[in-house]
Amino acid sequence: MLPEMHHAMQRFQQEMEQVDDVAHVLLKGHLLIEEGVNRVLEQYVFHREHLREARLSFHHKVLLARALCLRKNTFGVWELIGAINSLRNVLAHSLQSPERQKKLATLKAIYFREAAEFESIEEVKKQSDAAILTRACSHCGGFLATFEGDSKAFRQMVHAMDRTINPDEPEFEL
């Protein structure tokens, strides 16, 4: 066996034997946030297949969702979502990047700023990086859930206008 192949197999085995809680939480949290962003965007389009066909990056989806906010586009949670994405991008390209700890520290600082009014935030600060990251992703998910609710209400208003303007047309799917 070639030394390079042996080294690659050893590295693979070593990486797969250990569980990286931060990576696990980050990847799942990022996916859940992206699902939330997608649900928001889908409320504003009437032919969702074209949105899926656009194959927008996560970053572009977030910018589009942020642009659709009526009053929440300046909320710090958008910066937190960006920090989660930035850390995920670092991790996606290198498991041992020196940027990982810097990006994680930035993400935590943003989360602690955004969650400063939470009663138990001082206790949260003492938790593991994975636990803090779980809370940060959950914070984003909660925000996106409220945004989705606002977006659904908007869609219902558009649907009501369509019923008034086009009473003889078949109802459009909500």
N, C-alpha and C positions, 0 to 999 in steps of 0.2 A: 504494500500500500504506500502511496506517495505521502511524504511528510505533510504536505499541504492538506491532503484529504483527511489524514489522521487528525491534524489540528482542527480542521473544520468540524469533524465529527465530535471531537472532545468539547469544543465550544458549544455546539448545539446541545449536547447531552447536559453540560453544565447549566446552560440557560434554562433548559426545560425541567431540570430537577428542582429549581428554586421557584417559589411563587413570589412574584413581584406584586404586592398588594396595590401599590400606587398605580402601576401600569394597568392592572385589572380594573380598578375603580375608574381610572381615567378613560380607558377605552369604552367601558360600558356607559359611564356618565356622558361622554361625548356623543355616543349613539342615541341615548335617551334625549339629550338636548336637541340633537338634529331631528329626531322624530317630532319634538315639540315645535321646532321652527317650521318643519314641513306642514304640520297640521295648521299652523297659523297661515302660512302662505296659501294653502289650499282653500281657505275661506274667502280669499280675495280673487280667485280665478274661477272661471265658469267651465273651463275645459282643462281639467287637471292633467290630462295626458300630455299636453304641450309643455307644461311646467316640468314634468318628469323627463320629457324628451330634451329639454334644455340642458340637462346634466350639469346644473350649477354646482360649483364647489360649495363647501360648507360656509366659507367666508362670504361668498356672494349671496347665499341664501340669508345669512345673518344681516348683511347690509340691506337687502331687499325688505326683510321683515322690519328692520329698524326704520326704514323709510316709510313704512306703512303705519307706524305708530302716530297717533294723533298728538298725544301729550307725553309719551313715555320714551321718546327717542334719545333723551339726554340722561336717562337713568344709568347709574354706574354698573348695573347688571350687564349691560352690553359690553363694558370693558372686561368684566369677569368672564363672560362667554368667550371673548377674544383671547383672554389669557389661557383659558382651558384649551382652546383650539391651538394656540401657540405651543403649549406644552405637549399636546397630542402630536403635533407635527414634528417636534424634536424627537419624541419617543418613536414615532413611526419610521424615522430615518436612521436612528442609532439608539440602541438600548443603553449604551454607556456614555452618552454625550456629556461633555462638561457643561453644556447649556441647561441640562435637566434641572439641576439644583437652583440655578438662577431663575429659570422660568417658574419653578415651583414656588420659590420665595416671592416672586412678583404676584403670582396667583393668590397665595395666602394673604399677602398684604392687601390686595384688592378686596378679597372676601372679608377680611377682618374690618376693613373700612365700611363695606356695605352692610355688615351685620353688627356694627358697633352698638346699635340700640337693643340687640337681643340680650335678654337677661342673663343667659348662661355663657356669653361669649368668652369670658375669662377662663372658664373651665374648658371650653372647646379648644382654646389656644394651647392647652396642655396635652391634647390628644395626638395620636399618630398622624403622620402626613396623609395616610390613606383615609382616616376618619375625617380629617379636615376637608380633604378633597371630596369625600362623599357629601358632606354638608354643603360645600360650595356648588357642586353639581345639582344637588337637591334645591338649593336656593334659586338657581337658574330655572330649573324645571317648574318650580312654583310660580315664578314670574311668567314663564311662557304659558302656563295653564290659565292665568288670569288674562293674558293677552289673547289667548285662544277664545276665551269666553267673550271678550270684547269684540273679537273678529266675527264670531258667530252671530252676535247681536247685529253687527253691521250687515252681514250677509242676509239676515232676516229682513232688515229694512229694505235692502236692495230687492229682495224677492217680493216684498209687499208693493214696492214701486212698480216692479215688472207686472204684477197682477193688475194694477191700475192702468198702466200704459198699454198692456197687451192682454186684455181680458179674454180675447177669443183664441189666444195661443195656448197650447198645452202648458201646464205648470212646469217650471224648471226645477230640477232636483236641487234640494237644499243640501 
